[in-house]
Amino acid sequence: MARAASVGRGAARVPVRRLTVLYDAECALCAFLRDWLARQRQLVPLDLVPAGSAEARRRFPGLDHPRTLADITVVGDGGQIYQGPAAWIVTLWALREHRPLAHRLSTPAGMRVAKGAALAAAKWRDGQGGGQAYPRAEGWAYDPSLGWTYLTKGCADGACPTD
């Protein structure tokens, strides 16, 4: 399983008994993957919660919620936080038929494949594959090496006011 960015009480050593997948409810690809995950046999139960929603904020008040809309985020019941490729891998790890694949992807070479898949999904979300893009007028920008980022008000078009 991919390593988690641990928080709190040594979360990296706490067993994972349940995962919460924060998905973008406004993204057609994300909604499709949510439905696919719900149909899979799960070895570890998955709670599928819209990112940035009132429910997500209630469950995880200390989480950077704008970032969860920019990059897939999975939260373990022991306080583990997985983002980007590690989040994809831990989600596969929770599924009965896909756990062996998750183990292969958790290697250094596999992590590169997982990162490529995550970037491909982000590119699709940018409208390249007919997907739904974040509204750029609201400050969202896509960079192939970084994924989606949110620019604060006044920073759109790469020009941020300086102090």
N, C-alpha and C positions, 0 to 999 in steps of 0.2 A: 504494500500500500504506500502511496506517496506520503511524504512527511508533511505534517501540518505545521502551520505557523502557530505555535502554542501561545496560549494566553492563560492568565490566572494561575491555578494551582498545579503546574506541571501537566498541562492538558495533553502533551505529546505522549505521556505514559498511561493515560486513562483509556480503558477500553471503549470502543465506539459501539453503542447499542442502538442508536437512532441517529439519522441525519436529516437535516432540513436543507432542501435545495431551494435557493432563492432564484427565481427565474423572472425574466422580463415579460410581463403579461401583455405588453403592447407589441411584442415581436412574434411574427407568425412562426418562425423557426423555433423559437423558445416554447411557444404554446404546443407545437407539434411534438417536441422532445418531452415536454411535461406529460402529454397524453401517452406517449410511448413508454415513459418511465412508469406511469401508473399501471400499465398493462403487464409489466415484467414481474417475474417471480423474484421477490426480494429476500435476501438473506439478512439484511439489515433494513428495518423499515425506513421509508423515505417520506418525509412530510414535504409537500410541494406548496410553497408559499410565494406569492408575487413579491418581487423585490421592491423595496420602497413603500410597501403597503402599510396600512395601520397595523395589521397583524405582524408583519416583519418588525416594525418599530417597537411593538409591544413585547415581542419575544426577545429581541436583541437590542435593547436601548443604547448600548455602547458601540454598536457597529457603525461603520461609515456607510450609511445607506445610499448616498449618491454613487459611491464606488460599486455597490452591488448591482446597480443598473448598468454600469460600464463593463463589468467583468463577472462571469459566473462565480457565485459564492455558495459554498456549502458549509454548514455549521454542524459540528458534532455535538452530541448531548453532553460531552465532557468539557466543552468549551473550545474544542479544536475549530480552527477556521482554515478552510481550503479555498484558494482562488485560482482562476486561470486553469492551466493544464492539470494541476493537482486536484482541482475540484472535479474535472471531468473524470479523472482516474478514480478518485474515491467513490464517485457515483457509480461507475462501472463495477467497482469492488463490492458494492452493496447488492448487486444483481447476481442471481444464481448462475445464469448462463454466461455471464461476462466477467466473472471474477478471475478466471485464468488470463484473460486479455488484460485486465487491470494489473495483474502481477507482471506481465511482460512490459506494459507501458511504464511501470514504475522504475525501470532501469534507466540509466543515463541515455541510452540510445532510444528507448521507448518514450522517454520524456520529450525528446525532440520531435517525435512523431505526434505526440499528444499536443505539443505546442503548435505544430503545423495545422492540426485539425481545429484547434481553438481559433487560430488566426483565419482559417478558411471560413469558419462559421461567422466570425466578426465581419469578414469581407462580404459574405452573403447578406448579413444584416445591413450593410451599407448600400444595399440595392443592386449589387453586382449580379446576384442570382435571382433577381425578382423579389428579394426580401424587402422588408420594411426598414427603412433607415430611421435613425434618430433625427428629429428636426434640427437642422443646423442653425435655424434662426433662434432656437432656444439655447444655443451655446455648445452643442455637441459637435465633436470632430473625430474623425477616424484616421488613425495612423497605422499602417500595416505592421510596424514593429511594436507598437504599444497597445493597439486595440482602440476602443472607444474611450475618449476623455471628455470631461466636462470643463469648459472654460467659464470662469466666473463672468458675471455681467460686465461688459465693457472690454472683454478680452476676445471676443469673436474676431475672426479674420486674422488671428495671431498678433493683434496689437493690443497689448495690455497697458493701461495707464501706469506710469511710474510715479513713485513718491517724490 
